[in-house]
Amino acid sequence: MFDRDRSARRSAEPVLEPTYESPDGGFCVRELRRRTIRAAALGITLGAVVSPVTSAVAGTKATPPAQTAASPKWQVFDVPVQGSVSLLSVTATGRDDAWAGGLLVNPRRPPSSPQTPGFRRLAEDPSDDTCNFAKGMFTSVMLHWDGRSWQPTPVPQVARINFLSASSPKDAWASSDCGLLHWDGQKWTSIPYAPVPVQQVSTGAIKAVSAKEAWLAGSTYDNTTQAMGGFVQRWDGRRWRNVPLPDLGDDFSLDGIDARGPRDVWAVGTDYTGNDAHPERLLLLHWNGRTWKRLPEPATAESTQRLTRVRMVTGNDVWVSGWSKTTPGGEAIRHPLLLHWNGRKWAGAKVPDERGELMDVAVSGGQALAVGDTVTPSEPDYTMYALRQAAHGWRTESVPVAGRASLTGLAPIPGGGMWSVGATGDDPDMGPVIARWN
């Protein structure tokens, strides 16, 4: 498994997400299903071949997961799609309205292209070779919950749907390999984001606040200077506009964004311009409606920390998920990471000292949950991983599916409970998972 570091970042042009070749030349799909890793931080090329898949996205109900947890807290739902499908994100506006999005690994080798999947050159149409490369690898998957069942919904083909957010049944956004999609209550349509003056641009985390308020974080890479960075944009009901960032250097990523309105926004990520003792620093940025302020990160002995999601419960109750890395005996072991903002400062939460990465965190009905998997670069096997907030810190929670599986997204359900999505197995036996935690 590939673990990005400073030497790798500068060794070649970046790609959107690492791909890993198995001995037979196929994808290690364990990483393909994970949330988009910021593009310019990676320095490997995309040369793997997609393994064969025999069925299409829409069709009869898929085979339910073979192994499920016995915990009464989780309910696993049928997912009516076929093929090597993984779900990456989920959002909900009510008990009878939710969206889940992800990808189908296509049963053919993608077309060759010198460009990076998920990126497009400035002023070029997303349908150029760059986007076609991603489309050759993945087919978009979108599912809707109507209170009774999950059903496929047509969307423009935009390769992977990486992030979803909805403010109402008539207002939802999707961020993908090939740009942005918007739901108006009738259909999904492509909406352009504001131009960003860098050769390579990728949309990332997105947050819908209302029909006239949404926020987007993305990644950039300058082919000339090899500078990697990010951008933030705001939707005003008619178009996207850039919100200038402070000077953050030329080696950083933005991996999460959340907002409660135009004057209360958090954007989080990683700053790679640290010193030898701490080569990476966390980016914790707050927007007050006029300016961005970088808040101090909690003191820690960890030199490697990555953030995956930021969630605002209130202005004084904000959570960030991610992972940290230790190297006992030279082996890289990833541990769960949770940070909390109490309105005055950020602090690290007490989590179990065990193997695990957290891809999302959410709070609903007074209950807090974080999910991910137990991936470690040197370990071929992995399982779903979940933590629940308890009286004296976070404790390990049951998971909806046993065996090789991963959880990648959470969505609080108004009135209580949470949706979670992910996948089981590896390609070509990969299958989607949708579960509800009560």
N, C-alpha and C positions, 0 to 999 in steps of 0.2 A: 504494500500500500504506500502511496505517496504522501509525504508530509512536507508541506511547503516550508522553505527556509530562505534565508537571505541569498545564498548562492544560487539556488534554483530560480528565484524570482528574476535575477538578472541574466540568466543564461540563455534565454530565448524569448520570443514573443509569447505572451500569455494566452491561455485559453480559458473559456468560461468556467469549466468544471473539469477536474481531473478524470481521465479514463484510465483503466487499468487492464492490461492484457492478461488473460489466463493462459495457461500452457498451450491451449488449443487455439489461441488467438482471439478469443471471444471477450466480450465486455465483462468486467466485474461490476455487475449492475447494482451491487450494494451501494456504490458511490453515485451512480447515475440517478438514483431515486432521492438522494439527499438534497436538501435545499441548496440553491445556487451558491457556490463559494465564489467570493469576489474575484473577478477575472484576472486582473493584472497582478495578483499575488502569486500566480502559478507560472511555472516555466517548463512545461512539458508539452509535447505535441499530441494531437489526436490521431492515432493511427490504428485503433482497434477496429475489429470487424463486428458488426452486430450479429448476434446469434439468431438462428431461424426462429420465427414465430408463425404459428399456423392459423391463428384466428384474428378476427377484426375487432374494432372497438365496440361497435354496437352489435347486439345479438342477444342470445338467451342468457339467463343468469349464470354467472360464473360459479365454479365449484367453491363452496364455502371453505375457509381455512381448515386444514386437517386437524389442528390442535388448538383448542381454546382454553383459556383460563377458567377455573371453577369459581372465581370471585363473583359474587352477586353485584359488585359495583360496576361491572362492565357488561354491556350488551353489544354483541357483534351483529351487524346488519348485512344482508345480501347486497352484493354490488353487481348490477346487471351489465357487465362488460366482459369481453373475452380478450385473450391475448396476454402478452407480458406487460401488465399494467401496474403502475405505481402511482399513488396519490401523494402530493406534496403539500397541499394547503387546504384549509377549510375555513369557512366563515358562516355565521348565523345571525339572523335578525329577529328570529322568533322561534317558537316551538315547531311551527310548520313552514319555516323558510330557511334553508341553508344551502350552501354551495360547496362542492369539493372539486378540486382540479389537480391535474397531473399529466401523465404521459403514457403512451403506448410505445414500446420499443419496436420499431419497424422491422419486418422480416426480410430486409434486404440491406445490402451494403450501401452506405450513404455516398452521394456523389463526391468526387474529389474536389477540394477547394483550398486555395492558399489562405483563405480568410478564417476568422475565428467564429465558431458557432455561437450565436447569441449576440453578436456585435454587428454593427453596420457602419459604413463610412458616412461621414457627415454629408447631408443633402442627397443621399442615395435612397432609393426606395427599399423598404424592408424585404421586398421580394427578390433582391439581387442574390448573387451566389452565396453570400454570407448566410442569409436567412435560409436559402434553399438547402444549404449543408445541414443546418439544424433540422429542417423539415424532413430531410432524407433519413435522419436518425430517429426522429420522434414524431408521433401524431398526437395532437392535443386531445385531452380527455377532460370533459366537464360534466358534472353530475349535479342534479338538483333534488332537494328534499322538500316534499310537499306536506309533510306531517304523517304520511302513510308509508312511503317508499322512496328510495333513491332511483332516479331515472336519468339516462343520458340526455344532454341538451346540445343542440348544434352550436358550434362556434367556428369562426374563421380559423383556418389552420395556422397556428403560430408556434408549432413545436411544443416544448414543455411549458405548462402553466405552473409557474413557480410560487406565486403569491396571490392571495385573494383577500378582499376586504369589502364589506357591504355595510351601508348605513340604513337601508330600508329595502323592502321587497322590490322597489323600483330604482334602486341605485346601488350598483356593485361594480368593482374594478378588479381586473386580473392583469398581473404583470407576467410577461412571458419571454421566451428567447427572442421573439420577433416583435416586441413592442407591447402596447397596452390595448386591452379590451374593456368596453363599458357595457353594462346591462341597464336598460331603461325601463324594465318591466315587461318588455315585449321580445327583445332580441339582444344578442351580443354583437357589437360593432367595433371596428378598429378605430382608435382615437390617437392622433399623433401627439407626442410629447414635445416640449419646446426644444429647439436645436441647442446642442451643446458643442462648443468649439474645440473638439478633440477628435482625432481620427477614429477612435474606437469607443463606443458607448454601449452600455448595457443597462436596461431597467432592472430594478431590484425590488425591495420591500415597498409596499403601498398601504395606505390607510385612508379609508373613506369615512369622513366625519358627517357629511350631509351632501345633498345634491349640489351644493355650491361650495363645498370644502373637501379637498382631498390632498394628501401629501405623498410624494414619491421620492425614494432614495435610489441612486444608481451608481454605476462604476464607470471609470474612464481610464484610457491608456493612451499615452502619446508615443507613437512609433519613433519619433525623432529623438526625444529626450529620454525615453523609457520611463517617464514619470507615470506613476499610477495614483489614482485619486478617486474622488466621488463627486456627486452633485445632489442637490435637493431641489424639487420643484413643487409648486402649489397649484391646485386646480381651483378656479374661481367660478365655476359653473359654465364657463364658455371655452376656456383654453388653459393650458398649462403654462406657467411662468417660472423662470429660474429664480431661486432664492439664494443669493450669494453666500458662500461659506467664508469663515475666517481663514487666514493663512494656516493651513495644516501640513505644509511641506509637500513633498512629491513622492511619498511612499506610504499611502494609507488606504483603508477601505471603509465604506459605510455599509453595514450589514443589517441594520434594523431601523425602523422609524415608527413612531406612534404619535397621535395628536388628539387633543380634546377640543381644539378650536384654533383660530388664527394666532392666538397669543400663548399657546401652551403646547409645545412640540418637543419631543426627544428624538435625537438621531444618535445611533451608537455604532461603533466599529473598532478597528485596530490601527494604531500608529506604529509603523515599522522602523521609525527613525530613532530608536532608543540607543542606549550605550551597550557595552559588552556584557555588563551584568544583567541588564534588562533590555534586550533588543526590541521588545515589543511593549507598547503602552496601550491602554484602553482609551478609546475616544468616547466621551460621554458629553454630548452637546445638547444644550437647551436653547430653544427659541422663545423669546418673550413678546414677539410681535414686531420687534424693531431690530434686535441683534441676536447673534449666537453667543453663548457663553460656554466655555469648556470647563466642566466641573472636575475636581480632583478625583482620581480613581482610588479605591481602597488600597491601603498598604498590604502587600503580599510578598511572599518569598518566591512565588512562581514567576519564571521568566517568560513563559508562553501561556497566553490566555486568548481565547477567541470568543466573540459574542455572536449570538445567532438571532436573538429576538428581544425587543423591548415592548413591555405592556404597561399601559397606564390604567390604573384602577381609579385613582383620583389624582389631583395635583400633588398630594403628599404621600402617595402610595404607588410606586412604580417599580416594576421588576424587570430584570434582564437575565436571560439564560445564555448558557454557553458551555465551554469546557476549558480546563487547564491541563497542562502536560507535565509529567515528571519522567525522569529517565533512570530508574534504578537499574544498576547493572548494564546500562547502555540501552535498555529496552524502553521505548516510548509508551507510556501508559497514560491514557486520558481519563480525567476525573470530572465529575459534574461541577458546574460553576453557576451560582446564582448570586446576583447583586440586588440590593434593595435601596430605594431612595425614600427617605422619610420626610422630605420637605426641606431638610437642612444639609444632608450629606449622603453620600453613597457608602454602603457597608456591605461586606461579604456575608452571605447567609450561611448558617451552619448546615452542611450537607454531609452525607455519609462519605467516609474515606474509602471509596470503592471505584471500580472500573465503570465508566459511563460517560456519555456525551448527552447534553440536553439541547434539543433543537427548538423547543418552544416552552413557554410558561404562560399560565392564564389563571384568572380568579373568577369564580362564579358562585353566587349564593353564599359567600363567606368561606368557600373552600378553594384552596390554591393547589394547582397541579402542575408538574413539569414532566415532559416526556422526551425520549430520544432512543438511544440504543447503546449497546456495550462494545461498539467498534473500537478496536485498537489496531494500529497499522500492522503489527506482526501476527495478529490472530485472524485465521480464516473464518471462525465462527463468531456469531454475534446474536444477541437477542434483544427484544424490546426492553426498554428501561423506563421506569416512572418513579417519581418522587411526589409525596404529598406533605404539605406543611402541617406540622404537629405543634404541640404546646412548646416544645423545647427544641425547635429546629425542624429540619426536613427529614422524613424517613422513607425508606423504600416502600413502594406501593405495588400492588398486583398489576398485571398487564393483561390485555384482552386476548392475546395470542401467544402461545408458547412456541418454542423452536426458533429457527432462524427467521428473524423478522425485525422490523424497525418502525418506530413512530416518528413522523416528521412534522405534524401540525396539530394545533389545538384551536377550538373555537368555543368561547363561553356561550351558553344558551340562555337568553333572557328568561328569568324565572327559576334558573338553577340547572346544574348539570353542564357537561361539556362534550362536544364532538372531538374525536381524534381520528387522524388518518395516517396511513403508511402503507407498508407492503410486507409480504412474506416471501421467503425464498430468494432465489437468484434466477436470472434469465436462463433458459426459456420457461422455467416453472415459477416465475414471479407472479404474485397475485395481489390485488388491492385489498386494503383493510379499511373499513369504516366502523368505528365503535363509539358507543356513548357511555360516558362515565357519570354515574348518579351519586 
